[in-house]
Amino acid sequence: MIKKVQAVTHQPLQSIKNSISSEQLLNDLHYQQSKQIIQVLLNKGLISTTEFKEIDDLNKQSFPPLLGPGSVDTSRF
C-alpha cells in the first residue's frame, strides 16, 4: 500500500509593524505587579471593589499596559 503525500503549504509570516520598547515592557511589568498587589488587598478585604477600580485606573495611567483598551486592532475580526 502506498500513501499519497500532499504538498505542505504555509502562509508567509507577517512582519510586526511596531516593535515594543523596553520602556513599554517595563510599564507592563510594573502594571501587572501593581495589579497583583491590589488584588491581594481586595481579596483580604482591606480595600473595596470601588477602591480597587480607582487604584487600577491610576496604575494604568502611571504604567500603561501593553494590552490595554485600544491596543488591539479588532477591525478585521
PyMOL commands that place a pseudoatom at each C-alpha (Angstrom):
pseudoatom trace, name=CA, resn=MET, resi=1, chain=A, elem=C, hetatm=0, pos=[0.000, 0.000, 0.000]
pseudoatom trace, name=CA, resn=ILE, resi=2, chain=A, elem=C, hetatm=0, pos=[1.384, 3.380, -0.993]
pseudoatom trace, name=CA, resn=LYS, resi=3, chain=A, elem=C, hetatm=0, pos=[0.332, 6.550, 0.815]
pseudoatom trace, name=CA, resn=LYS, resi=4, chain=A, elem=C, hetatm=0, pos=[-0.191, 9.701, -1.136]
pseudoatom trace, name=CA, resn=VAL, resi=5, chain=A, elem=C, hetatm=0, pos=[1.722, 12.657, 0.256]
pseudoatom trace, name=CA, resn=GLN, resi=6, chain=A, elem=C, hetatm=0, pos=[0.277, 16.102, -0.158]
pseudoatom trace, name=CA, resn=ALA, resi=7, chain=A, elem=C, hetatm=0, pos=[2.452, 19.152, -0.500]
pseudoatom trace, name=CA, resn=VAL, resi=8, chain=A, elem=C, hetatm=0, pos=[2.705, 21.283, 2.597]
pseudoatom trace, name=CA, resn=THR, resi=9, chain=A, elem=C, hetatm=0, pos=[1.589, 24.840, 2.113]
pseudoatom trace, name=CA, resn=HIS, resi=10, chain=A, elem=C, hetatm=0, pos=[2.079, 27.667, 4.515]
pseudoatom trace, name=CA, resn=GLN, resi=11, chain=A, elem=C, hetatm=0, pos=[1.196, 31.287, 4.920]
pseudoatom trace, name=CA, resn=PRO, resi=12, chain=A, elem=C, hetatm=0, pos=[4.127, 33.695, 4.905]
pseudoatom trace, name=CA, resn=LEU, resi=13, chain=A, elem=C, hetatm=0, pos=[4.843, 35.255, 8.255]
pseudoatom trace, name=CA, resn=GLN, resi=14, chain=A, elem=C, hetatm=0, pos=[3.675, 38.801, 8.589]
pseudoatom trace, name=CA, resn=SER, resi=15, chain=A, elem=C, hetatm=0, pos=[6.160, 41.237, 9.992]
pseudoatom trace, name=CA, resn=ILE, resi=16, chain=A, elem=C, hetatm=0, pos=[5.289, 43.149, 13.122]
pseudoatom trace, name=CA, resn=LYS, resi=17, chain=A, elem=C, hetatm=0, pos=[4.693, 46.774, 12.285]
pseudoatom trace, name=CA, resn=ASN, resi=18, chain=A, elem=C, hetatm=0, pos=[5.589, 48.208, 15.663]
pseudoatom trace, name=CA, resn=SER, resi=19, chain=A, elem=C, hetatm=0, pos=[8.317, 46.940, 17.897]
pseudoatom trace, name=CA, resn=ILE, resi=20, chain=A, elem=C, hetatm=0, pos=[7.912, 47.021, 21.644]
pseudoatom trace, name=CA, resn=SER, resi=21, chain=A, elem=C, hetatm=0, pos=[10.335, 49.235, 23.525]
pseudoatom trace, name=CA, resn=SER, resi=22, chain=A, elem=C, hetatm=0, pos=[11.962, 48.269, 26.804]
pseudoatom trace, name=CA, resn=GLU, resi=23, chain=A, elem=C, hetatm=0, pos=[10.063, 51.137, 28.449]
pseudoatom trace, name=CA, resn=GLN, resi=24, chain=A, elem=C, hetatm=0, pos=[6.751, 49.626, 27.302]
pseudoatom trace, name=CA, resn=LEU, resi=25, chain=A, elem=C, hetatm=0, pos=[7.794, 46.235, 28.641]
pseudoatom trace, name=CA, resn=LEU, resi=26, chain=A, elem=C, hetatm=0, pos=[8.750, 47.740, 31.995]
pseudoatom trace, name=CA, resn=ASN, resi=27, chain=A, elem=C, hetatm=0, pos=[5.488, 49.680, 32.183]
pseudoatom trace, name=CA, resn=ASP, resi=28, chain=A, elem=C, hetatm=0, pos=[3.557, 46.485, 31.524]
pseudoatom trace, name=CA, resn=LEU, resi=29, chain=A, elem=C, hetatm=0, pos=[5.553, 44.594, 34.149]
pseudoatom trace, name=CA, resn=HIS, resi=30, chain=A, elem=C, hetatm=0, pos=[5.001, 47.330, 36.732]
pseudoatom trace, name=CA, resn=TYR, resi=31, chain=A, elem=C, hetatm=0, pos=[1.297, 47.467, 35.936]
pseudoatom trace, name=CA, resn=GLN, resi=32, chain=A, elem=C, hetatm=0, pos=[0.928, 43.691, 36.297]
pseudoatom trace, name=CA, resn=GLN, resi=33, chain=A, elem=C, hetatm=0, pos=[2.805, 43.732, 39.616]
pseudoatom trace, name=CA, resn=SER, resi=34, chain=A, elem=C, hetatm=0, pos=[0.715, 46.608, 40.963]
pseudoatom trace, name=CA, resn=LYS, resi=35, chain=A, elem=C, hetatm=0, pos=[-2.481, 44.828, 39.919]
pseudoatom trace, name=CA, resn=GLN, resi=36, chain=A, elem=C, hetatm=0, pos=[-1.423, 41.685, 41.779]
pseudoatom trace, name=CA, resn=ILE, resi=37, chain=A, elem=C, hetatm=0, pos=[-0.786, 43.726, 44.926]
pseudoatom trace, name=CA, resn=ILE, resi=38, chain=A, elem=C, hetatm=0, pos=[-4.148, 45.475, 44.876]
pseudoatom trace, name=CA, resn=GLN, resi=39, chain=A, elem=C, hetatm=0, pos=[-5.853, 42.155, 44.076]
pseudoatom trace, name=CA, resn=VAL, resi=40, chain=A, elem=C, hetatm=0, pos=[-4.385, 40.723, 47.284]
pseudoatom trace, name=CA, resn=LEU, resi=41, chain=A, elem=C, hetatm=0, pos=[-5.619, 43.778, 49.203]
pseudoatom trace, name=CA, resn=LEU, resi=42, chain=A, elem=C, hetatm=0, pos=[-9.095, 43.309, 47.713]
pseudoatom trace, name=CA, resn=ASN, resi=43, chain=A, elem=C, hetatm=0, pos=[-9.128, 39.578, 48.495]
pseudoatom trace, name=CA, resn=LYS, resi=44, chain=A, elem=C, hetatm=0, pos=[-8.171, 40.294, 52.123]
pseudoatom trace, name=CA, resn=GLY, resi=45, chain=A, elem=C, hetatm=0, pos=[-10.938, 42.874, 52.414]
pseudoatom trace, name=CA, resn=LEU, resi=46, chain=A, elem=C, hetatm=0, pos=[-8.511, 45.723, 53.009]
pseudoatom trace, name=CA, resn=ILE, resi=47, chain=A, elem=C, hetatm=0, pos=[-9.904, 47.741, 50.073]
pseudoatom trace, name=CA, resn=SER, resi=48, chain=A, elem=C, hetatm=0, pos=[-13.330, 47.828, 48.441]
pseudoatom trace, name=CA, resn=THR, resi=49, chain=A, elem=C, hetatm=0, pos=[-14.150, 46.973, 44.834]
pseudoatom trace, name=CA, resn=THR, resi=50, chain=A, elem=C, hetatm=0, pos=[-14.575, 50.686, 44.126]
pseudoatom trace, name=CA, resn=GLU, resi=51, chain=A, elem=C, hetatm=0, pos=[-11.156, 51.450, 45.610]
pseudoatom trace, name=CA, resn=PHE, resi=52, chain=A, elem=C, hetatm=0, pos=[-9.658, 48.595, 43.590]
pseudoatom trace, name=CA, resn=LYS, resi=53, chain=A, elem=C, hetatm=0, pos=[-11.035, 50.075, 40.351]
pseudoatom trace, name=CA, resn=GLU, resi=54, chain=A, elem=C, hetatm=0, pos=[-9.858, 53.587, 41.259]
pseudoatom trace, name=CA, resn=ILE, resi=55, chain=A, elem=C, hetatm=0, pos=[-6.343, 52.399, 42.101]
pseudoatom trace, name=CA, resn=ASP, resi=56, chain=A, elem=C, hetatm=0, pos=[-6.233, 50.235, 38.968]
pseudoatom trace, name=CA, resn=ASP, resi=57, chain=A, elem=C, hetatm=0, pos=[-7.226, 53.226, 36.810]
pseudoatom trace, name=CA, resn=LEU, resi=58, chain=A, elem=C, hetatm=0, pos=[-4.440, 55.298, 38.376]
pseudoatom trace, name=CA, resn=ASN, resi=59, chain=A, elem=C, hetatm=0, pos=[-1.962, 52.471, 37.808]
pseudoatom trace, name=CA, resn=LYS, resi=60, chain=A, elem=C, hetatm=0, pos=[-3.000, 52.251, 34.143]
pseudoatom trace, name=CA, resn=GLN, resi=61, chain=A, elem=C, hetatm=0, pos=[-2.184, 55.944, 33.792]
pseudoatom trace, name=CA, resn=SER, resi=62, chain=A, elem=C, hetatm=0, pos=[1.184, 55.565, 35.524]
pseudoatom trace, name=CA, resn=PHE, resi=63, chain=A, elem=C, hetatm=0, pos=[2.137, 52.277, 33.849]
pseudoatom trace, name=CA, resn=PRO, resi=64, chain=A, elem=C, hetatm=0, pos=[0.241, 51.878, 30.551]
pseudoatom trace, name=CA, resn=PRO, resi=65, chain=A, elem=C, hetatm=0, pos=[-0.168, 48.127, 29.993]
pseudoatom trace, name=CA, resn=LEU, resi=66, chain=A, elem=C, hetatm=0, pos=[0.651, 46.677, 26.585]
pseudoatom trace, name=CA, resn=LEU, resi=67, chain=A, elem=C, hetatm=0, pos=[-2.796, 45.181, 26.065]
pseudoatom trace, name=CA, resn=GLY, resi=68, chain=A, elem=C, hetatm=0, pos=[-5.000, 47.957, 27.262]
pseudoatom trace, name=CA, resn=PRO, resi=69, chain=A, elem=C, hetatm=0, pos=[-8.184, 49.167, 25.604]
pseudoatom trace, name=CA, resn=GLY, resi=70, chain=A, elem=C, hetatm=0, pos=[-7.374, 50.266, 22.073]
pseudoatom trace, name=CA, resn=SER, resi=71, chain=A, elem=C, hetatm=0, pos=[-4.101, 48.328, 21.952]
pseudoatom trace, name=CA, resn=VAL, resi=72, chain=A, elem=C, hetatm=0, pos=[-5.527, 45.556, 19.804]
pseudoatom trace, name=CA, resn=ASP, resi=73, chain=A, elem=C, hetatm=0, pos=[-6.959, 46.251, 16.369]
pseudoatom trace, name=CA, resn=THR, resi=74, chain=A, elem=C, hetatm=0, pos=[-10.193, 44.275, 16.197]
pseudoatom trace, name=CA, resn=SER, resi=75, chain=A, elem=C, hetatm=0, pos=[-11.484, 45.895, 12.992]
pseudoatom trace, name=CA, resn=ARG, resi=76, chain=A, elem=C, hetatm=0, pos=[-10.500, 42.832, 10.938]
pseudoatom trace, name=CA, resn=PHE, resi=77, chain=A, elem=C, hetatm=0, pos=[-12.496, 40.379, 13.097]
for i in range(1, 77): cmd.bond("trace and resi %d" % i, "trace and resi %d" % (i + 1))
show_as sticks, trace
zoom trace
